[in-house]
Amino acid sequence: MSFALTDPITLAGRTAPSRVIFGPHETNLAAGRRFSGRHRAYYERRARGGAGVVITEVASVLAGDRPYERAPLAAESGEGWADIVSACRPHGALVLAGLGHCGLQGSSAWTRAPLWAPSRVPDPATRELPAEMTPGDIESVIAGFRAAAAVAVDADADGVELDAGPTALLRQFLSGLTNHRTDRYGSDRPRLLREVIAAVRAELGPGRVVALRLSCDENAPWAGLTPEVAAGYAREFAPSLDLLTVVRGGLFTPETYRPDAHTPADFNRDLCNQVRAAVAGTVPVVLQGSVVHPSSPQEALDLGVCDAVEMTRAQIADPDLVDSIRDHRDPRPCVRCNQACLVRDFRNPEVGCIANPEAGQEDRPVTRAATAARDVLVVGGGPAGLEAARGLAGRGHRVTVAERADRVGGMLHTAARGTGAPDFGLLAQWLEERCQDLGVVVRTGVAVTADERDAAMEAGTTVVLATGGRPRPPGFPVGRGGRYVTAAYALDHPDTVPDHVVVWDPAGGRLGVAVAEHLVAPGRAVHYATPDPIPGSRLAPTGDLVAANVRLQRAGVRRHLGVGVRAVDSSGVRLVHRVTESEVTVRAAALVDCSVGLPDDRLRRPGLDEIGDCIAPRTVRDAIREGHRLASEL
């Protein structure tokens, strides 16, 4: 039997209104180690938009496990869980409390205590050597899960989800990579998880959901969990579960749990299908893994790959995702960039979304309709201008967008041509279509002059500058015979780029790596140069730093690290090491400059509202957030 995404599903006698799940993820919205009112608003918004099951951010079952500073603690989560349940239940969504322990993949930064692990195996990321757990430690973990489940019951949660995913202690006991014990928890690796499930089930009883998030492939077949081994575990645990979510990743590849757009969407489909076949209908199985486009999860349901679908990032981007699917509307797209929603970072950034400026801010007052409609001219149709126009028109203003190019979207279309960012064009399309739906007049091929700006202002029209940026002059000599282009030009006109290039990446961000990958793909000889000690140094928060370097190496891109550009001339590109001052010439090469641009401030005038790159170089997130803020306040 085939089901629709918007069909209900019954778990442990409790019915969820849809088969779309909002999964657990770090938010940094906690107050200390407690769930906050911001959590309540954040989860309620997804429940209101149609999410069938909401799984809260994983709470540590023991105080000694504090994987990041604002990680919730189950013992302090009762009031917060109760608030979240009371907010989500009127919309029909089931609320599961996420429970876990990070073991050796946690952090000792805040506890100043040794990490716990099945065996003394260091985390490759931190190199910290954990303490091997004693039998008493193991008993305390089981007791911690039981006590946390009791707190969830007192909060009237619909159940709990146990984390045996890529960074979980429960997975570490299952894996030969991390469990080298010789006692009964080593000879019988699933023993701890078996005992935890039994303890939690005893605490919850038969009328609440016991769910499991299980890593079914650690991508380390020499000793880690493989699909075949994990399928056997799933078959064993299934009779004790009400829901099983199939995920991927482990000690060496935790980033494969939530990769960016370099990894194809729905990448876990075959793995999920294999596990679902193994459990043979004993427990509903959830597909997870970059599921962001509404058509693909429905196909997975139709093919019997899964019984429900986790679409977490998609619902961060559009909390009304399920209602949009139900009403046959296109949801705001998730571009899978990880630039704002991946927040396990020592700087404690709050969860957000480059496309949805309200993500993580749901507790703020809702923007009301304008008290008096006015005429507004938005000069520039990039992401900042389109978001401002969408918001202004939504409040009742009469809006015109004037864009000098032949289409709106600005740098979103250029970015979409780069490797690893295919869905940025979908975001531009969505913004344009929403503006059209709201009656915004969009004029392309129109370059507004200073006189036209002044005339509009004198006529009482509010003018908003969103004119974007302009290329930065090269910061080094370009001599006669030297070949030089900007990154934007190279992406927009790839056929004009020579066969031998140096990609100059002074910022160390996504752009330089994307341009290098894009240019090497057709067979060009590509060099990558940066003043940093590692390519793409700013990619670490997105989870793509290691993978990006692997891709560059495999593609044959030659890397020049810790260098500057001395000159570009007829001999090629002359690079100089910033410390030794030794020079290397990449002969007969052209230079592709990935430097950030300068503000296009030619229409600037006192009293005008300005947003986006015309103020200073902005990220897509900054540009859209500024457009949203202006639309809310004007």
C-alpha positions in Angstrom: 0.0 0.0 0.0 1.3 3.4 -1.0 0.9 6.5 1.2 1.2 10.2 0.6 3.6 12.4 2.5 0.5 14.2 3.9 -1.2 11.0 5.1 -1.2 10.3 8.9 0.8 7.6 10.5 0.1 5.8 13.8 3.0 5.1 16.2 2.3 3.3 19.5 -1.3 4.1 19.2 -0.7 7.8 18.6 -1.4 9.4 15.3 0.8 11.9 13.6 -1.0 14.1 11.0 1.7 13.6 8.3 4.6 11.3 7.5 7.1 14.2 7.5 9.4 14.4 10.4 11.3 17.4 11.8 14.4 15.7 13.1 16.8 16.5 16.0 19.6 19.0 15.5 21.7 21.5 17.4 20.1 24.9 17.7 22.0 26.9 20.3 18.7 28.3 21.5 19.1 26.8 25.0 19.3 28.9 28.1 22.2 27.3 29.8 21.4 23.6 29.5 17.6 24.1 29.5 15.2 24.3 26.6 14.0 27.9 26.3 10.9 29.8 25.0 12.8 30.2 21.8 12.8 26.4 21.4 9.1 26.3 22.0 8.4 28.9 19.3 10.9 27.2 16.9 9.2 23.7 17.2 5.7 25.1 17.3 6.2 26.9 14.0 7.1 23.6 12.2 4.2 21.8 13.9 1.8 24.5 12.7 3.2 24.1 9.2 2.2 20.4 9.1 5.2 18.4 10.6 3.8 15.0 11.7 6.6 14.3 14.3 8.8 16.8 16.0 12.0 15.4 17.6 13.7 17.8 19.9 17.4 18.6 20.1 19.2 15.7 21.7 19.5 16.1 25.5 22.4 14.5 27.3 21.3 11.8 29.7 24.2 12.5 32.1 25.7 15.9 33.2 29.2 14.7 32.4 28.3 14.6 28.7 28.3 18.2 27.3 29.2 18.0 23.7 28.7 21.8 23.1 28.2 24.6 25.5 24.4 25.0 25.1 23.7 21.3 24.8 20.4 20.5 26.7 20.6 18.2 29.8 17.7 15.8 30.2 17.5 16.2 33.9 16.9 20.0 33.4 14.6 19.5 30.4 11.2 18.6 32.0 9.7 22.1 31.9 11.0 22.8 28.5 9.7 19.6 27.0 6.3 20.2 28.6 6.2 23.7 27.0 7.1 22.3 23.6 4.5 19.6 23.9 1.8 22.1 24.9 2.7 24.3 21.9 2.8 21.5 19.3 0.0 19.3 20.4 -2.8 21.6 19.3 -1.5 21.2 15.7 -1.6 17.4 16.0 2.2 16.9 15.8 3.7 14.2 18.0 6.7 15.4 20.1 9.6 13.0 20.8 12.3 13.9 23.3 15.7 13.3 21.8 18.0 11.5 24.2 21.7 10.7 23.9 25.3 10.7 25.1 28.2 11.6 22.8 30.9 9.5 24.5 34.3 10.0 23.0 32.9 12.3 20.4 31.9 14.9 23.0 33.9 17.6 24.6 35.7 18.1 27.9 35.9 21.9 27.4 33.0 22.6 29.8 33.1 19.7 32.2 36.9 19.5 32.6 36.3 15.8 33.0 37.5 12.8 31.0 35.4 11.7 28.1 33.8 8.2 28.3 34.1 5.6 25.6 33.8 1.8 25.1 37.6 1.7 24.6 40.5 4.1 24.7 40.2 5.2 21.0 40.7 9.0 20.4 38.3 11.0 18.3 40.2 11.8 15.0 38.8 15.3 15.0 40.0 16.3 18.5 42.7 13.7 19.2 41.4 13.6 22.8 42.0 10.2 24.4 38.9 9.1 26.4 38.7 6.9 29.5 37.5 3.3 29.0 34.2 3.0 30.8 34.0 0.8 33.8 31.0 -1.5 34.5 29.7 1.1 36.9 30.0 3.8 34.2 27.9 1.6 31.9 25.3 1.1 34.6 25.1 4.9 35.1 24.5 5.4 31.4 21.6 2.9 31.4 20.2 4.6 34.5 20.6 8.0 32.9 18.5 6.9 29.8 15.9 5.5 32.1 15.7 8.7 34.3 15.6 10.9 31.1 12.7 8.8 29.8 10.9 9.4 33.1 11.4 13.1 32.8 9.9 13.0 29.2 6.9 11.0 30.5 6.3 13.6 33.2 6.4 16.3 30.5 3.7 14.3 28.6 6.0 13.8 25.6 4.6 11.3 23.1 7.8 9.3 23.4 11.6 9.5 23.0 14.2 8.9 20.3 17.4 7.2 21.3 20.5 8.5 19.5 22.8 5.8 18.0 23.8 8.1 15.2 27.2 9.3 13.9 28.4 11.0 17.1 26.6 8.8 19.7 28.0 6.6 22.5 25.4 4.0 21.7 26.8 3.7 18.2 30.4 3.6 19.6 29.5 0.4 21.5 28.1 -1.2 18.3 31.2 -0.5 16.2 34.4 -2.4 15.9 36.2 0.9 15.3 35.6 2.0 18.9 34.6 -1.1 20.9 37.7 -3.2 21.6 36.4 -4.5 24.9 36.9 -8.1 26.1 34.0 -8.2 28.6 30.4 -8.9 27.8 29.9 -5.4 26.2 32.7 -6.3 23.8 31.8 -9.9 23.0 28.2 -8.8 22.6 28.5 -5.3 21.1 24.7 -4.5 20.9 24.2 -5.4 24.5 24.3 -1.8 25.8 21.8 -0.6 23.3 19.6 -3.6 24.0 19.6 -2.8 27.7 19.0 0.9 27.1 16.0 0.1 24.9 14.6 -2.2 27.5 15.1 0.3 30.3 13.4 3.1 28.3 10.5 0.9 27.2 9.9 -0.2 30.8 9.7 3.5 31.8 7.5 4.6 28.9 5.1 1.6 28.7 3.4 0.5 25.6 1.5 3.7 24.9 4.4 6.0 24.1 6.8 5.9 21.2 10.3 4.4 21.5 12.3 5.5 18.4 15.9 4.8 17.4 18.2 6.8 15.2 20.7 4.2 14.0 23.8 4.7 11.9 23.7 1.9 9.4 27.0 2.6 7.6 30.1 4.2 9.1 31.8 4.3 5.7 34.6 2.3 7.3 34.1 -1.3 6.1 37.4 -2.6 7.5 36.0 -2.4 11.1 33.0 -0.1 11.3 29.3 -0.7 11.0 28.4 -1.8 7.5 24.9 -2.0 6.0 24.9 -5.8 6.4 25.8 -5.7 10.1 23.5 -2.8 10.8 20.6 -4.5 9.1 21.1 -7.4 11.5 21.0 -5.1 14.5 17.9 -3.4 13.1 16.2 -6.7 12.7 17.1 -7.6 16.4 15.9 -4.2 17.8 12.8 -3.8 15.6 10.3 -5.7 17.8 11.1 -3.3 20.7 10.8 -0.1 18.6 8.0 2.0 17.2 10.1 4.0 14.7 13.6 3.5 13.2 15.5 6.2 11.4 18.3 5.1 9.1 21.3 7.4 9.0 24.9 7.3 7.9 28.2 8.3 9.4 30.6 7.5 12.2 33.9 8.1 13.8 35.8 9.1 10.7 32.9 10.5 8.6 30.4 12.2 10.9 30.0 14.9 8.2 28.2 12.3 6.0 25.2 12.6 8.3 24.3 16.1 7.0 26.5 16.8 3.9 26.1 19.8 1.7 25.1 19.9 -1.9 28.2 18.2 -3.1 26.5 15.0 -2.0 23.4 14.1 -4.1 20.0 14.5 -2.4 18.3 11.4 -1.0 21.7 9.7 -0.7 20.5 7.2 1.9 17.7 5.8 -0.2 19.4 2.4 -1.1 20.6 2.1 2.5 17.1 2.7 3.9 15.6 0.3 1.4 18.0 -2.4 2.6 17.2 -1.9 6.3 13.5 -1.7 5.7 13.7 -5.1 3.9 15.6 -6.5 6.8 13.0 -5.5 9.4 10.2 -6.8 7.1 7.4 -4.5 8.4 8.2 -5.0 12.1 8.7 -1.3 12.6 8.1 1.8 10.5 11.3 3.0 8.8 12.3 6.6 8.2 14.4 7.9 5.2 16.9 10.6 6.2 19.7 12.2 4.2 19.4 15.5 2.3 15.7 14.9 1.6 14.7 18.5 0.5 12.7 18.3 -2.7 9.0 17.3 -2.2 8.8 15.0 -5.2 11.6 12.6 -4.2 10.3 11.6 -0.8 6.9 10.9 -2.2 8.6 8.6 -4.8 10.4 6.9 -2.0 7.1 6.2 -0.2 5.6 5.0 -3.5 8.5 2.5 -4.0 8.3 1.2 -0.5 11.7 2.5 0.5 10.4 3.9 3.7 7.2 4.6 5.8 8.0 8.2 6.7 10.6 10.9 5.7 12.7 13.2 7.7 13.0 16.6 6.1 14.7 18.7 8.7 16.7 21.2 6.7 13.8 21.6 4.3 11.6 22.6 7.2 14.1 25.0 8.6 14.0 26.7 5.2 10.2 26.6 5.0 8.3 25.7 8.2 5.1 25.5 6.0 6.7 22.7 3.9 4.0 20.1 4.6 1.1 22.6 4.1 2.7 23.8 0.9 2.9 20.2 -0.4 -0.7 19.6 0.6 -1.8 22.8 -1.2 0.3 22.0 -4.3 2.6 25.1 -3.7 6.3 25.2 -4.1 8.0 25.5 -0.7 10.9 27.8 -0.2 13.9 25.7 -1.3 16.6 24.4 1.0 19.9 24.8 -0.9 21.8 22.4 1.3 24.7 24.8 2.0 25.0 24.3 5.8 26.0 27.9 6.1 23.5 28.8 8.8 21.8 25.6 10.1 25.0 23.7 11.1 25.8 25.4 14.4 28.0 23.1 16.5 30.7 25.7 16.7 32.6 27.2 19.6 31.2 30.6 18.7 27.7 29.4 19.6 25.9 30.7 16.5 22.1 30.3 16.7 20.3 28.1 14.1 19.2 29.9 11.0 18.8 29.6 7.3 20.3 31.6 4.4 16.9 31.6 2.6 14.6 32.0 5.6 15.5 35.0 7.7 12.9 34.1 10.4 14.5 30.7 11.2 15.6 30.7 14.8 13.7 34.0 15.4 10.2 32.6 15.7 9.7 34.1 19.2 9.9 37.6 17.7 6.6 39.6 17.1 5.0 38.8 13.7 5.2 41.6 11.2 1.9 43.3 10.7 0.3 44.9 7.6 1.4 48.4 6.9 -0.8 51.1 8.3 -0.6 53.1 5.1 0.5 51.7 1.7 3.2 53.5 -0.1 4.9 53.3 -3.5 8.3 51.7 -3.2 11.1 51.4 -5.9 13.6 48.7 -5.2 16.7 49.3 -7.3 18.3 46.0 -7.8 16.8 42.5 -8.1 19.4 40.4 -6.3 18.5 38.4 -3.1 18.3 41.4 -0.9 16.1 43.4 -3.3 13.8 40.4 -4.0 13.4 39.6 -0.3 12.6 43.3 0.4 10.1 43.4 -2.4 8.4 40.2 -1.3 8.1 41.4 2.3 7.0 44.9 1.4 4.3 43.7 -1.1 3.2 41.2 1.5 2.5 44.1 3.9 0.4 45.9 1.3 2.9 48.3 -0.3 3.0 48.9 -4.0 6.4 47.7 -5.1 8.5 48.0 -8.3 11.8 46.2 -8.8 14.2 47.7 -11.4 17.1 45.4 -12.3 19.8 46.4 -14.8 20.4 42.7 -15.9 18.1 40.8 -18.2 16.8 38.8 -15.2 16.5 39.1 -11.5 18.4 36.9 -9.0 21.8 38.5 -9.2 24.6 36.5 -7.8 22.4 33.6 -6.9 22.4 32.5 -10.6 26.2 32.9 -10.8 26.7 30.9 -7.6 24.4 28.2 -9.0 26.9 27.6 -11.8 29.7 26.8 -9.4 30.2 23.2 -8.2 28.2 22.3 -5.1 25.6 25.0 -5.3 23.0 23.9 -7.9 19.9 24.9 -5.9 20.8 28.6 -5.5 19.0 29.2 -8.8 15.9 27.6 -7.3 16.0 30.1 -4.5 16.2 33.0 -7.0 13.3 31.5 -8.9 11.2 31.1 -5.7 11.8 34.7 -4.7 10.8 36.0 -8.1 7.7 33.9 -8.3 6.6 35.0 -4.8 7.1 38.6 -5.8 5.0 38.1 -8.9 2.2 36.4 -6.9 2.1 39.4 -4.6 1.8 41.9 -7.5 5.4 43.2 -7.5 6.2 44.9 -10.9 9.5 43.5 -12.0 11.4 45.5 -14.7 14.6 43.9 -16.1 17.1 45.5 -18.4 16.6 48.9 -16.6 19.5 50.8 -15.2 18.1 53.5 -12.9 20.0 56.8 -13.2 20.6 59.4 -10.4 18.1 61.7 -12.1 15.4 58.9 -12.1 16.2 58.2 -8.5 15.7 61.8 -7.5 12.5 62.1 -9.6 11.0 59.1 -7.9 11.8 60.5 -4.4 10.4 63.9 -5.3 7.2 62.1 -6.4 6.9 60.6 -2.9 8.2 57.1 -3.8 10.3 55.4 -1.3 13.6 54.3 -2.9 15.5 51.3 -1.7 19.0 50.7 -2.9 19.9 47.0 -3.5 22.3 47.6 -6.3 24.8 44.9 -5.3 28.5 45.1 -5.8 31.1 45.8 -8.5 34.3 44.0 -9.3 37.3 45.0 -7.1 40.4 46.1 -9.1 43.2 43.6 -8.8 45.4 44.1 -5.9 48.5 43.3 -7.9 50.0 44.5 -11.3 48.4 43.0 -14.4 51.0 43.7 -17.1 50.9 43.6 -20.9 50.0 40.1 -22.0 48.7 39.1 -18.6 45.3 37.4 -18.6 42.9 38.2 -15.8 39.2 37.6 -15.1 37.0 37.7 -12.0 35.4 34.6 -10.6 31.9 35.9 -11.5 33.0 36.4 -15.1 34.6 32.9 -15.2 31.4 31.3 -13.9 29.1 33.3 -16.2 31.3 32.8 -19.3 33.1 29.5 -18.8 33.8 29.1 -22.6 36.1 32.1 -22.5 38.3 30.9 -19.7 41.7 29.6 -20.9 42.8 26.0 -20.5 45.5 26.8 -17.9 44.4 28.9 -14.9 45.3 29.9 -11.4 42.3 30.4 -9.1 43.3 33.1 -6.5 41.3 32.7 -3.3 42.3 35.3 -0.8 39.1 34.8 1.3 39.4 31.0 1.8 35.7 30.5 1.4 33.3 28.4 -0.6 33.7 30.5 -3.8 37.4 29.7 -4.5 37.0 26.0 -4.1 33.8 26.0 -6.1 35.4 27.9 -9.0 38.5 25.6 -9.0 36.2 22.5 -9.1 34.0 24.0 -11.8 37.0 24.9 -14.1 38.9 21.6 -13.6 35.9 19.4 -14.5 36.1 19.9 -18.3 39.8 19.1 -18.2 41.6 22.4 -17.6 44.9 22.5 -15.8 43.9 24.3 -12.6 46.1 25.7 -9.8 44.6 27.0 -6.6 46.4 29.7 -4.6 45.6 31.1 -1.2 47.4 33.0 1.6 46.0 30.5 4.0 47.7 27.2 5.2 44.9 25.1 3.8 42.5 25.4 0.9 39.0 26.6 1.8 39.9 27.4 5.4 36.6 29.0 6.1 34.6 25.9 5.1 35.0 24.2 8.5 31.7 25.4 10.0 29.8 24.0 7.0 31.4 20.5 7.4 32.9 20.6 3.9 36.6 21.4 4.7 38.0 17.9 4.6 35.8 16.8 1.8 36.7 19.9 -0.3 40.4 19.1 0.0 39.8 15.5 -0.9 37.9 16.6 -4.0 40.6 19.1 -5.1 43.3 16.4 -4.6 41.4 13.8 -6.6 40.6 16.3 -9.4 44.3 17.0 -9.9 44.2 20.7 -8.8 47.6 21.8 -7.8 47.6 23.8 -4.6 49.9 26.8 -3.6 49.5 27.6 0.1 50.6 30.6 2.1 51.2 32.7 -1.0 50.3 36.0 -2.5 50.1 37.2 -6.1 53.1 39.3 -7.1 52.0 40.0 -10.7 50.2 38.6 -13.7 52.0 39.2 -17.0 53.0 37.6 -20.3 55.0 34.9 -18.5 52.0 33.8 -16.5 51.0 34.2 -12.8 53.8 35.0 -10.4 53.2 33.8 -6.9 55.3 34.7 -3.9 55.5 32.9 -0.6 54.4 35.2 2.2 57.1 34.1 4.6 60.1 33.0 2.6 59.5 35.4 -0.3 60.4 32.7 -2.7 58.7 33.1 -6.1 56.9 30.5 -8.3 55.7 31.3 -11.7 52.8 29.3 -13.1 53.7 29.8 -16.7 51.2 30.7 -19.5 48.4 30.7 -17.0 45.5 33.1 -16.6 44.4 34.3 -13.1 40.8 33.9 -11.9 40.3 36.3 -9.0 37.9 35.2 -6.3 38.4 38.4 -4.2 35.2 39.9 -2.7 33.8 42.8 -4.6 33.3 46.5 -3.7 29.9 48.1 -3.0 28.1 49.6 -6.0 27.4 52.9 -4.3 27.0 55.1 -7.4 23.3 55.8 -6.5 24.0 56.4 -2.9 22.3 59.5 -1.4 21.7 60.6 2.2 18.3 59.3 3.5 18.1 56.3 1.2 17.5 52.8 2.6 20.4 50.5 1.5 20.6 46.7 1.7 22.9 44.0 0.5 26.2 44.3 -1.3 25.8 48.0 -1.9 26.6 48.6 1.8 29.5 46.1 2.0 30.2 42.6 0.6 27.4 40.4 2.1 26.7 36.7 2.2 23.4 35.5 0.8 22.1 35.1 4.3 23.1 38.7 5.2 21.5 40.1 2.1 18.2 38.3 2.6 18.1 39.1 6.3 18.7 42.8 5.6 15.9 42.7 2.9 13.6 41.1 5.4 14.4 43.5 8.2 13.8 46.5 5.9 10.5 45.1 4.7 9.4 44.5 8.3 10.2 48.0 9.5 9.4 50.3 6.6 
